[in-house]
Amino acid sequence: MSLIVQKYGGSSVGSVARIHAVAEQIAKLAGQGNQVAVVVSAMGDTTDRLVELAREIAPDPDLREMDALLATGEMVSTALLAMALRRLGLKARSWNAMQLPIETTSHAGRARIARIDARQLKQDLESGIVPIVAGFQGRAANGDLTTIGRGGSDTTAVALAVVLEADECQILTDVDGVYTTDPRMVPEARRLDRVSFEEMLELAGQGSRVLHLRCVEFAARYGMKLRVLSSVEPGSGTLICQEDRKVEAPVVSGIAFNRDEAAITVARVPHHPGVAHAILKPISRAAIDVDMIVVNAPREERVDFSYTVHRDDYEKALELTRSATADYPGATVEGDDRVAKLSVVGSGMRTHAGVATQLFETLAMESINVRLVSTSEIKISVLVSEKDLERAVRALHRAYGLERAPSS
Protein backbone atom coordinates (compact mmCIF):
# COMPACT_ATOMS: atom_id res chain seq x y z
CA MET A 1 0.00 0.00 0.00
CA SER A 2 1.32 3.43 -1.00
CA LEU A 3 0.52 6.85 0.43
CA ILE A 4 -0.08 9.27 -2.43
CA VAL A 5 -0.84 12.99 -2.31
CA GLN A 6 -2.69 14.21 -5.39
CA LYS A 7 -3.24 17.81 -6.47
CA TYR A 8 -5.96 18.80 -8.93
CA GLY A 9 -5.79 22.20 -10.60
CA GLY A 10 -8.63 24.58 -11.38
CA SER A 11 -9.34 23.20 -14.86
CA SER A 12 -9.51 19.68 -13.42
CA VAL A 13 -12.35 20.68 -11.04
CA GLY A 14 -13.83 23.39 -13.26
CA SER A 15 -17.36 21.98 -13.44
CA VAL A 16 -19.70 19.58 -11.67
CA ALA A 17 -18.97 16.96 -14.33
CA ARG A 18 -15.22 17.36 -13.86
CA ILE A 19 -15.54 17.10 -10.05
CA HIS A 20 -17.43 13.80 -10.46
CA ALA A 21 -14.71 12.57 -12.87
CA VAL A 22 -11.98 13.48 -10.36
CA ALA A 23 -13.88 11.72 -7.58
CA GLU A 24 -13.99 8.55 -9.71
CA GLN A 25 -10.21 8.76 -10.28
CA ILE A 26 -9.57 9.12 -6.56
CA ALA A 27 -11.94 6.24 -5.80
CA LYS A 28 -10.10 4.03 -8.30
CA LEU A 29 -6.72 4.85 -6.72
CA ALA A 30 -8.06 4.19 -3.22
CA GLY A 31 -9.69 0.98 -4.44
CA GLN A 32 -6.25 -0.30 -5.45
CA GLY A 33 -5.27 -0.26 -1.77
CA ASN A 34 -3.58 3.15 -1.64
CA GLN A 35 -4.00 5.81 1.01
CA VAL A 36 -4.86 9.06 -0.76
CA ALA A 37 -4.80 12.69 0.38
CA VAL A 38 -5.94 15.36 -2.07
CA VAL A 39 -5.22 19.07 -2.55
CA VAL A 40 -7.46 21.13 -4.82
CA SER A 41 -7.43 24.56 -6.42
CA ALA A 42 -10.45 26.81 -6.92
CA MET A 43 -12.85 25.80 -9.70
CA GLY A 44 -11.91 27.04 -13.18
CA ASP A 45 -11.58 30.82 -13.31
CA THR A 46 -13.06 31.37 -9.84
CA THR A 47 -9.98 33.20 -8.55
CA ASP A 48 -9.99 35.60 -11.52
CA ARG A 49 -13.69 36.32 -11.00
CA LEU A 50 -13.12 37.02 -7.31
CA VAL A 51 -10.31 39.45 -8.18
CA GLU A 52 -12.61 41.26 -10.64
CA LEU A 53 -15.38 41.40 -8.04
CA ALA A 54 -13.02 42.88 -5.45
CA ARG A 55 -11.86 45.57 -7.87
CA GLU A 56 -15.46 46.50 -8.65
CA ILE A 57 -15.90 47.14 -4.93
CA ALA A 58 -12.55 48.90 -4.43
CA PRO A 59 -9.96 49.70 -7.15
CA ASP A 60 -7.15 49.08 -4.64
CA PRO A 61 -8.57 46.49 -2.23
CA ASP A 62 -7.08 45.89 1.19
CA LEU A 63 -4.59 43.01 0.99
CA ARG A 64 -5.81 41.29 4.15
CA GLU A 65 -9.40 41.23 2.93
CA MET A 66 -8.23 40.17 -0.53
CA ASP A 67 -6.64 37.07 0.97
CA ALA A 68 -9.81 36.35 2.95
CA LEU A 69 -11.82 36.59 -0.28
CA LEU A 70 -9.53 34.56 -2.53
CA ALA A 71 -9.19 31.71 -0.02
CA THR A 72 -12.91 30.97 -0.36
CA GLY A 73 -12.46 29.55 -3.88
CA GLU A 74 -10.49 26.54 -2.66
CA MET A 75 -12.92 25.98 0.23
CA VAL A 76 -15.76 25.55 -2.25
CA SER A 77 -13.78 22.98 -4.25
CA THR A 78 -12.86 20.89 -1.20
CA ALA A 79 -16.43 20.63 0.06
CA LEU A 80 -17.86 19.74 -3.36
CA LEU A 81 -15.21 17.09 -4.01
CA ALA A 82 -15.78 15.56 -0.56
CA MET A 83 -19.52 15.38 -1.37
CA ALA A 84 -18.77 13.70 -4.71
CA LEU A 85 -16.58 11.08 -3.02
CA ARG A 86 -19.20 10.38 -0.37
CA ARG A 87 -21.74 9.84 -3.15
CA LEU A 88 -19.45 7.08 -4.46
CA GLY A 89 -19.44 5.43 -1.05
CA LEU A 90 -16.02 6.62 0.11
CA LYS A 91 -15.40 8.30 3.42
CA ALA A 92 -14.05 11.82 2.75
CA ARG A 93 -13.58 15.02 4.72
CA SER A 94 -12.74 18.57 3.59
CA TRP A 95 -10.15 20.67 5.39
CA ASN A 96 -9.14 24.31 5.06
CA ALA A 97 -5.93 25.94 6.24
CA MET A 98 -7.50 27.39 9.38
CA GLN A 99 -8.73 23.99 10.54
CA LEU A 100 -5.50 21.99 10.29
CA PRO A 101 -3.78 24.54 10.50
CA ILE A 102 -1.31 25.32 7.70
CA GLU A 103 0.83 27.99 9.34
CA THR A 104 2.42 30.64 7.13
CA THR A 105 4.26 33.92 7.30
CA SER A 106 2.04 37.00 7.39
CA HIS A 107 2.85 38.48 3.97
CA ALA A 108 -0.56 38.93 2.36
CA GLY A 109 -0.74 37.51 -1.14
CA ARG A 110 2.72 35.97 -0.99
CA ALA A 111 2.93 34.11 2.32
CA ARG A 112 5.28 31.16 2.73
CA ILE A 113 4.48 27.90 4.47
CA ALA A 114 6.14 27.68 7.88
CA ARG A 115 4.58 24.53 9.38
CA ILE A 116 1.73 22.10 8.77
CA ASP A 117 -0.02 20.30 11.62
CA ALA A 118 -0.79 16.99 9.93
CA ARG A 119 -2.09 15.08 12.96
CA GLN A 120 -5.74 15.21 11.88
CA LEU A 121 -4.86 14.24 8.32
CA LYS A 122 -2.92 11.21 9.56
CA GLN A 123 -5.88 10.19 11.72
CA ASP A 124 -8.15 10.43 8.67
CA LEU A 125 -5.82 8.30 6.56
CA GLU A 126 -5.51 5.65 9.27
CA SER A 127 -9.32 5.57 9.51
CA GLY A 128 -9.78 5.08 5.78
CA ILE A 129 -10.96 8.66 5.21
CA VAL A 130 -9.77 10.61 2.15
CA PRO A 131 -8.81 14.12 3.36
CA ILE A 132 -9.46 16.90 0.82
CA VAL A 133 -7.29 19.96 1.62
CA ALA A 134 -7.67 23.50 0.28
CA GLY A 135 -4.52 24.58 -1.53
CA PHE A 136 -3.09 28.09 -1.94
CA GLN A 137 -3.94 29.23 1.60
CA GLY A 138 -2.65 29.33 5.15
CA ARG A 139 -3.05 30.91 8.58
CA ALA A 140 -0.72 33.62 9.83
CA ALA A 141 0.45 33.79 13.45
CA ASN A 142 -2.14 36.52 14.15
CA GLY A 143 -4.95 34.27 12.91
CA ASP A 144 -5.45 35.93 9.52
CA LEU A 145 -6.15 33.89 6.43
CA THR A 146 -3.28 34.18 3.95
CA THR A 147 -2.65 33.10 0.37
CA ILE A 148 0.70 31.79 -0.75
CA GLY A 149 0.89 33.26 -4.23
CA ARG A 150 1.56 31.81 -7.63
CA GLY A 151 1.92 28.04 -7.67
CA GLY A 152 0.38 27.96 -4.21
CA SER A 153 -1.69 24.80 -4.56
CA ASP A 154 1.23 22.85 -6.05
CA THR A 155 3.40 24.01 -3.15
CA THR A 156 0.71 23.05 -0.63
CA ALA A 157 0.57 19.56 -2.13
CA VAL A 158 4.34 19.04 -1.96
CA ALA A 159 4.49 20.35 1.62
CA LEU A 160 1.69 17.97 2.65
CA ALA A 161 3.44 15.07 0.93
CA VAL A 162 6.61 15.85 2.88
CA VAL A 163 4.96 16.05 6.31
CA LEU A 164 2.86 12.94 5.61
CA GLU A 165 5.97 11.12 4.34
CA ALA A 166 4.12 10.18 1.16
CA ASP A 167 5.58 7.84 -1.42
CA GLU A 168 4.77 10.27 -4.23
CA CYS A 169 3.16 13.65 -4.91
CA GLN A 170 1.09 13.67 -8.10
CA ILE A 171 0.23 16.93 -9.86
CA LEU A 172 -2.77 16.31 -12.10
CA THR A 173 -3.44 18.95 -14.71
CA ASP A 174 -4.56 19.48 -18.30
CA VAL A 175 -1.31 18.10 -19.75
CA ASP A 176 -0.08 14.50 -19.48
CA GLY A 177 3.48 15.24 -18.46
CA VAL A 178 6.59 17.32 -19.11
CA TYR A 179 7.52 17.64 -22.77
CA THR A 180 10.76 18.41 -24.57
CA THR A 181 9.13 21.77 -25.37
CA ASP A 182 5.62 23.18 -25.65
CA PRO A 183 3.74 20.75 -27.98
CA ARG A 184 1.42 23.58 -29.02
CA MET A 185 4.42 25.19 -30.68
CA VAL A 186 6.22 22.02 -31.76
CA PRO A 187 3.76 19.17 -32.47
CA GLU A 188 6.70 16.73 -32.61
CA ALA A 189 7.58 17.44 -28.97
CA ARG A 190 8.03 14.28 -26.91
CA ARG A 191 6.77 13.54 -23.43
CA LEU A 192 9.63 12.78 -21.05
CA ASP A 193 9.29 9.70 -18.83
CA ARG A 194 11.70 11.05 -16.23
CA VAL A 195 13.29 14.43 -15.41
CA SER A 196 15.78 15.20 -12.64
CA PHE A 197 14.98 17.83 -10.02
CA GLU A 198 17.89 19.91 -11.30
CA GLU A 199 16.62 19.85 -14.87
CA MET A 200 13.05 20.64 -13.79
CA LEU A 201 14.26 23.57 -11.69
CA GLU A 202 15.95 25.01 -14.76
CA LEU A 203 12.96 24.32 -17.03
CA ALA A 204 10.49 25.84 -14.55
CA GLY A 205 12.76 28.83 -13.92
CA GLN A 206 13.20 29.48 -17.64
CA GLY A 207 9.55 29.54 -18.64
CA SER A 208 8.12 26.01 -18.66
CA ARG A 209 4.66 26.42 -17.12
CA VAL A 210 3.90 22.79 -16.27
CA LEU A 211 5.11 23.18 -12.67
CA HIS A 212 5.77 26.30 -10.66
CA LEU A 213 9.35 26.91 -9.55
CA ARG A 214 8.45 27.09 -5.82
CA CYS A 215 6.84 23.67 -5.96
CA VAL A 216 9.90 22.08 -7.60
CA GLU A 217 12.28 23.81 -5.16
CA PHE A 218 10.32 22.40 -2.22
CA ALA A 219 10.26 18.89 -3.68
CA ALA A 220 13.98 18.96 -4.49
CA ARG A 221 14.88 20.18 -0.99
CA TYR A 222 13.17 17.21 0.64
CA GLY A 223 13.66 14.63 -2.12
CA MET A 224 9.90 14.24 -2.64
CA LYS A 225 9.11 12.48 -5.90
CA LEU A 226 6.77 14.44 -8.17
CA ARG A 227 4.72 13.01 -10.98
CA VAL A 228 2.90 15.17 -13.56
CA LEU A 229 -0.21 13.44 -14.90
CA SER A 230 -3.27 14.27 -16.96
CA SER A 231 -6.50 14.55 -15.00
CA VAL A 232 -8.39 13.44 -18.12
CA GLU A 233 -6.32 10.84 -19.99
CA PRO A 234 -4.79 7.76 -18.29
CA GLY A 235 -1.03 7.39 -18.46
CA SER A 236 2.20 7.23 -16.47
CA GLY A 237 3.04 10.92 -16.90
CA THR A 238 6.49 12.28 -16.07
CA LEU A 239 8.38 11.44 -12.89
CA ILE A 240 10.53 14.24 -11.39
CA CYS A 241 13.09 12.85 -8.94
CA GLN A 242 16.76 12.65 -8.06
CA GLU A 243 19.07 12.09 -11.02
CA ASP A 244 19.71 8.41 -11.67
CA ARG A 245 23.51 8.10 -11.59
CA LYS A 246 23.34 4.62 -13.11
CA VAL A 247 21.87 5.94 -16.35
CA GLU A 248 23.66 8.39 -18.65
CA ALA A 249 21.83 11.70 -18.57
CA PRO A 250 20.52 13.07 -21.90
CA VAL A 251 22.70 15.86 -23.27
CA VAL A 252 19.62 18.01 -23.85
CA SER A 253 16.32 17.17 -22.13
CA GLY A 254 14.19 20.09 -23.21
CA ILE A 255 13.81 23.64 -24.45
CA ALA A 256 11.94 26.20 -22.35
CA PHE A 257 11.02 29.70 -23.39
CA ASN A 258 9.56 32.88 -21.96
CA ARG A 259 7.89 35.63 -23.95
CA ASP A 260 7.50 37.97 -20.96
CA GLU A 261 10.96 39.51 -21.30
CA ALA A 262 12.20 43.04 -21.90
CA ALA A 263 15.81 44.18 -22.36
CA ILE A 264 17.50 47.42 -21.33
CA THR A 265 20.97 48.39 -22.53
CA VAL A 266 23.10 51.07 -20.88
CA ALA A 267 25.94 52.21 -23.17
CA ARG A 268 29.15 54.10 -22.47
CA VAL A 269 29.08 54.45 -18.71
CA PRO A 270 32.39 54.89 -16.86
CA HIS A 271 34.25 51.65 -16.22
CA HIS A 272 34.57 52.36 -12.49
CA PRO A 273 33.74 50.18 -9.46
CA GLY A 274 30.22 50.86 -8.20
CA VAL A 275 28.69 52.22 -11.41
CA ALA A 276 26.62 49.10 -12.13
CA HIS A 277 25.50 49.07 -8.51
CA ALA A 278 24.44 52.71 -8.71
CA ILE A 279 22.35 52.05 -11.82
CA LEU A 280 20.73 48.81 -10.66
CA LYS A 281 20.12 49.81 -7.03
CA PRO A 282 16.93 51.78 -7.85
CA ILE A 283 15.68 48.75 -9.79
CA SER A 284 16.15 46.58 -6.72
CA ARG A 285 14.49 49.14 -4.44
CA ALA A 286 11.45 49.08 -6.73
CA ALA A 287 11.22 45.28 -6.18
CA ILE A 288 11.89 44.63 -9.88
CA ASP A 289 13.60 41.31 -10.52
CA VAL A 290 16.56 41.37 -12.90
CA ASP A 291 17.13 38.20 -14.90
CA MET A 292 19.99 38.12 -17.43
CA ILE A 293 22.92 40.56 -17.07
CA VAL A 294 25.75 40.86 -19.60
CA VAL A 295 28.68 43.30 -19.38
CA ASN A 296 30.74 44.01 -22.50
CA ALA A 297 34.49 44.43 -22.50
CA PRO A 298 35.53 48.01 -21.64
CA ARG A 299 36.59 50.43 -24.39
CA GLU A 300 38.32 53.72 -23.63
CA GLU A 301 37.40 53.46 -19.94
CA ARG A 302 33.74 53.07 -20.92
CA VAL A 303 31.57 49.97 -20.69
CA ASP A 304 28.18 48.80 -21.95
CA PHE A 305 25.91 46.46 -20.07
CA SER A 306 22.48 44.97 -20.70
CA TYR A 307 19.94 43.35 -18.44
CA THR A 308 16.45 41.90 -18.71
CA VAL A 309 13.31 42.30 -16.60
CA HIS A 310 9.76 41.03 -16.79
CA ARG A 311 7.82 42.84 -19.49
CA ASP A 312 5.33 44.17 -16.93
CA ASP A 313 8.21 46.02 -15.23
CA TYR A 314 9.76 47.37 -18.42
CA GLU A 315 8.46 50.97 -18.42
CA LYS A 316 9.29 51.49 -14.75
CA ALA A 317 12.74 49.93 -15.09
CA LEU A 318 13.50 52.05 -18.17
CA GLU A 319 12.49 55.22 -16.35
CA LEU A 320 14.60 54.35 -13.29
CA THR A 321 17.62 53.45 -15.45
CA ARG A 322 17.47 56.73 -17.37
CA SER A 323 17.27 58.65 -14.13
CA ALA A 324 20.22 56.72 -12.64
CA THR A 325 22.45 57.36 -15.69
CA ALA A 326 21.75 61.09 -15.85
CA ASP A 327 24.95 61.78 -13.88
CA TYR A 328 27.14 60.08 -16.51
CA PRO A 329 27.73 62.37 -19.52
CA GLY A 330 27.71 60.51 -22.82
CA ALA A 331 25.84 57.50 -21.44
CA THR A 332 22.77 56.31 -23.35
CA VAL A 333 19.88 54.03 -22.45
CA GLU A 334 17.90 51.94 -24.93
CA GLY A 335 15.17 49.38 -24.37
CA ASP A 336 13.28 46.69 -26.21
CA ASP A 337 10.15 44.99 -24.90
CA ARG A 338 9.73 42.70 -27.89
CA VAL A 339 12.29 40.07 -26.99
CA ALA A 340 12.02 36.49 -25.74
CA LYS A 341 14.30 34.10 -23.89
CA LEU A 342 14.81 30.47 -24.83
CA SER A 343 16.81 28.00 -22.77
CA VAL A 344 18.34 24.65 -23.67
CA VAL A 345 18.46 22.39 -20.59
CA GLY A 346 20.12 19.02 -19.98
CA SER A 347 22.15 17.33 -17.26
CA GLY A 348 24.38 15.75 -19.90
CA MET A 349 25.89 19.15 -20.69
CA ARG A 350 28.29 18.57 -17.81
CA THR A 351 30.09 15.85 -19.70
CA HIS A 352 29.41 16.61 -23.37
CA ALA A 353 30.99 19.38 -25.42
CA GLY A 354 29.43 21.11 -28.39
CA VAL A 355 25.99 22.03 -27.08
CA ALA A 356 26.66 25.77 -27.33
CA THR A 357 28.32 25.37 -30.73
CA GLN A 358 25.24 23.53 -32.01
CA LEU A 359 22.98 26.26 -30.63
CA PHE A 360 24.83 29.13 -32.29
CA GLU A 361 25.26 27.25 -35.56
CA THR A 362 21.55 26.42 -35.70
CA LEU A 363 20.46 29.98 -35.00
CA ALA A 364 22.96 31.32 -37.54
CA MET A 365 21.54 29.01 -40.21
CA GLU A 366 18.11 30.47 -39.41
CA SER A 367 19.52 34.05 -39.59
CA ILE A 368 18.52 34.67 -35.98
CA ASN A 369 20.59 37.16 -34.00
CA VAL A 370 21.46 36.39 -30.38
CA ARG A 371 21.28 39.48 -28.16
CA LEU A 372 22.30 38.13 -24.75
CA VAL A 373 23.65 34.85 -23.43
CA SER A 374 23.74 33.36 -19.94
CA THR A 375 24.75 29.88 -18.83
CA SER A 376 24.76 27.49 -15.91
CA GLU A 377 26.22 24.03 -15.59
CA ILE A 378 23.22 22.42 -17.31
CA LYS A 379 21.60 25.34 -19.16
CA ILE A 380 22.27 27.81 -21.96
CA SER A 381 19.86 30.75 -22.30
CA VAL A 382 19.77 33.21 -25.19
CA LEU A 383 17.71 36.33 -25.78
CA VAL A 384 16.27 36.71 -29.29
CA SER A 385 13.73 38.90 -31.00
CA GLU A 386 10.20 37.80 -30.13
CA LYS A 387 9.33 37.43 -33.82
CA ASP A 388 12.11 34.83 -34.16
CA LEU A 389 11.20 32.75 -31.10
CA GLU A 390 9.01 30.06 -32.62
CA ARG A 391 11.39 29.50 -35.53
CA ALA A 392 14.32 29.26 -33.10
CA VAL A 393 12.59 26.74 -30.83
CA ARG A 394 11.54 24.52 -33.73
CA ALA A 395 15.02 24.61 -35.30
CA LEU A 396 16.80 23.79 -32.03
CA HIS A 397 14.31 21.03 -31.21
CA ARG A 398 15.25 19.37 -34.52
CA ALA A 399 18.97 20.08 -34.14
CA TYR A 400 19.16 18.33 -30.75
CA GLY A 401 17.10 15.35 -31.95
CA LEU A 402 14.27 15.85 -29.48
CA GLU A 403 11.45 14.86 -31.85
CA ARG A 404 9.02 12.09 -31.10
CA ALA A 405 10.02 8.80 -32.72
CA PRO A 406 7.91 8.08 -35.84
CA SER A 407 5.17 5.51 -35.27
CA SER A 408 5.58 2.20 -37.05
N, C-alpha and C positions, 0 to 999 in steps of 0.2 A: 504494500500500500504506500502510495506517495502522497505528500502534502504539496498541493499546487495552489499558488495564488494567481488568479486571473484578473486582468483589467480589461474592461470594455469601454471603448471611446464613445463619444456622443453620437456618431453615425450608426454605431452598432446597436444603440438603444433609442434610436430616433423616432420610433413609432410604437404603437401597441403591438403590431405584428412583429416588429423586430425584437421587442422585449420578450414576447412568447418564444421566438426562435432562440434567443440567448438562453432563456430558462431551460429549453430542451437540450441545448448543448451542455449546460452545467449538469443537468440531471443525468445525461449520458456519461459524463466524466465521473460523477459520483457513483453511478451504477457500476462502474468498472472497479470499484473498491478504493477510489482515491478520496482523501479529505480535500475539500475545496473551500477556499476563501475567495471572495470576489470584491473588486473595487470597480466602481462605475463613475463615469462622467455624467454631466447634465445631458438631457435629451437633445439631440440635434443642435439647432442654433439657439437653444434656450439662453445661454450665457450672453450671446450678442443681443438678443431681445431684451434681456434685463438691463444691459448697459444702455440701450436706446431709451428704455423707459425711465431710467434714472436721469438721463440727460434732458428728457422732456420735463422732468420735475425741477431739476437744477442743472444749469450748464456745467458747473464745476462741483459735482457732488462730494460731500464729505467722505473721506477715504474709509473711515470706520464703518459708516453706514453702507458704503458700497460693498465692503466685504460681507456684511450681514445679509445684504440682498443677494449677492452672487452665490453665496454658499447654499441658498435654498434650492438651486437647480439640481445639485447632486442629491439632496435629501429626497426630492421627488423621485428620482431614478431608483434610489435604494429601496424605497417603500414599494414602488410598483413592481420591481423585479422580485422582491421577497414574496409579494402576493402571487406573482406568476409561478414561482417555484412551489408555493403551498398548494396551488391549484393542481400541480402535477403530483402531489402527494409527498413532496419533500418537506422536511422541517427547515425553515429559513428564518433569519432575523436580520432586520436592517439596523445599522449603526451609523451615527454621525460623529464628527470629531469631538463634540462636546461630551458625548456619552462615554467614550472609551476611557480617557481622552487621548487625542493626538496633540501633544504639546508643541508649540512653535514659538519662534521669536515674535515680537510684536510689530514688525514692519508691515503695515497694511498693504495688501496687494502683492507683496513679495516676501512673505514670511518664509522661514526655513524650519524644517522639522527638527525639533530638539530631542523629543522622546515620545515613544508610543507605549501606552499601558495596554499590553496584549492579553492580560489575564482573562478577561471576559471572552475574548475571541478563542482562546485556547479551550476554555470550558465548553463553548459552543461546539468546537470541532470534536472534542472528546465525547460529546453527547450526540453526535451525528447531526448537528445543526449546521447549515451553510450560512456563515455570516456574510452579509452584504454591506460593505463599508463605503461611505461617501468619500470620493477622492477630492483633491484640490483644496482641502480646508483643514483648519486646525483651531486650537484654542490657545490664546496668549496667556501669559502668567496673570494678567489682570482680569481674565475671564472673557475677554472679547473674542468673538469669532474672527478668524483670519483666513485669507486665501494665500496659497503658496505660489501663485504666478504661473507663467507659461510652463507647460509640461507637468503641471501639478499632480494630476491623477496618475500619470506614469510613475512619478517620484513616490507618491503615496503607496502605490502597489509594491515597488521595490523595497521601500522601508518596511512595509508589513511583512513581506517575504523574509527579510533579514531577521526581524524580531521573532517571527514564528518558526524560523529555521526551516523554511520550505525547501523542497527539492528543486523547484523551478518557479520562476515568475514568468507568466505568459501574458504578452501584450497583444490583445486581439483587436484588429482594426480593419480598415477597408482595403488593405493590401495583404498579400499572402506571404510576405517576407521582405528581406532586404535584397535589393537588386544591384547589379553592377553599375547601373545608373538609372535615371528615371525612365521607366518603360513607355511613358507617354511621349517622351522625346525620342527615344531610341527603341522601337518595337522589338529589336533583336536582343535587348537587355536580358540578362540571365539571373534567375533567382539563385542566391548563394545559400548553400546548405549550412555553412558555418562561417562565422566572422569572429575574430578576436576582439576582446574589449578595447585594445589599443587602436585597432583599425576602426571600430565603431565610434570611438571617441573622436577620431579625426573626421570620419564621414559626417557625424552629427554636427561637429563644430564647423564644418565647411559647407553646410547647406543641405545635407540630406535630411528630409523632414519625417522620416519613418519613426525615429525615436528622438526625444528631446535630450539635449546634452546633459542636463542635470540628472536625469534618470540613469543614463549610461555611467556617469561619474559615480553615482551611488552604488550601482551594481558592481562596478569594477573595484571600488574600495573594499567591498565586503565579499567579493568573489561569488556573487549571486548570479546563477545562470539565468539569462533572459532568452525567451523565445518569442519571435514575432510571427503571428498567425493571422489568417483571415477569419473574421467572425461569420463569414458567409459560406466560403468554400472549404471543404476538408483538405487537409494536407499537413505536412510536417513543418512547414515554415522555415525560418532561419534561426539557428541557435547562436547566441552571443555568449562567449565564455572565455576562459583563459586560453592563450595560444597553446596549441598542441605541439610540443617540442619534438615529438616523434615523427611528425609529418612536415615535409618541406612547405614553407609558407608560399602562397602565390606571390609573384613579383608585384603584380598590380591586382588588387581585389575589386576596386570600383572607382568611379569618377563622380564626385559630388560637385554641385555648383550652386551659386547664390547670385540672384539678380539684384538683390537689395543693397548694392554697393555704390559708393561715390568716392571719387579720388580728388585730392587737393595737392597741388604741387607748389612749393615755395622755392623760388629761384634766386640765386645770387645773394644769399645772406652771408655775413661774415663767418669764416671758418674758425670760430672761437669757442672754447668750452662754455657751455651754459646757454648758447643761442637756441638750440633745439628745445631745451627745457623751457625757456622763456616763451617760445611760440606755442608749445603744446600744453603748458600749464593751464591756460584758460579753458582749453578743451576738456581737460580732466575735471576742472572745477565745475564745469557745466554738466558733468556726469555723462559725457559723450564717450563711448568706447571707440578706441582706435584699433584697427585690425592690422593691416599690412603697413610696414614702414620701410622705405628704402632710401639710403643716403648715397648720393653720387660722389665720385672722387673729387676732391677740391681742385679748383682752378683759380690761380691768381688770388689766393686767400679767400676765395668765395666758394660756396657749396650749394648744391640743390638737394632738396629732399622732398619725397612724396609720401603721403599716407592715405589710408582709406577709412571711411566711416560708414555707418548705416545710412541709406539714402534718406531716411526720415530726418536725420541730423545734419544733412548736407548744408542747407542754407545757414543754419546757426554756426556750424563749424567754419564755413567760409567767411562769415562776418567776423568771428573771433580771430581767425588767422590773419585777416587783413588788418585788423586793429593791432594785433601783436607785432606785425612786421612794419608798422608805420615808422618805428624808430630806426629802421635800417635803410638808409638811402640806396637806391638802385635795386632793392629787392622787389620782386613781383610775385603775385599770387594768382594762380589759375585753378579752375575746378572743372570737373566733368561728372555729372550724375547719370550718365548713360554708359556705365561700365558694368562688367560682371566678373565674378571670380569663379574659376574652375580649379578643382584640386584632384590630382591623381594620388590614390592611397593604396599602399600595400606593404605588409610586413617584410616581404621578400626584397624590398629595396635595400635592406641592410647588407645583404650579401650579393646583390647583383648590380653590376654596372650597366650604364647605358640607358636608364629610364629617362633621365633628363634629355639626353641626346635625341632619343626617339620623340619626346614631346616637342622639342624645338624644331626638329626636322619635319614632323607632321604638320605643325602649324605653319611653317614656312611654305610647305607645298600647297597649303590652302590660302596662302597670302594673308595670313592673320598676324597682325602685330601684337607682340607681348609688351605690356606697359610696365608691369611690376612683377617681381618674382619673390616668393618666400618659400622656405623649405623647413622640414623637420626630418627626423631620422627615417620616417616612413611616409612622407608626404611631400609633394611639390605643388604649390599653388601659383597660378598666374592670373593676372588681371588683363582682360581683353575688352574690346568694344562690345557692348550689349548686342549689337546687330550680328556679331560674329559668333556668339556663344553657341547656338545650336549646331552650327556647322563644325565648330571646334570639338564639341562633345562627341558628335557622331564620328568624326575623323579619328579622334583618339581612341574611342571605343573599338573601332576596327583595328587600329594600329597595334593595340595591346592584346588583340585576340580575345576580347571579352564576350563575343557574340554567343548566342545560344547555339548549341550544336544542331545541325539540320536533322529533322525527323526522317526516319527511314521509311 
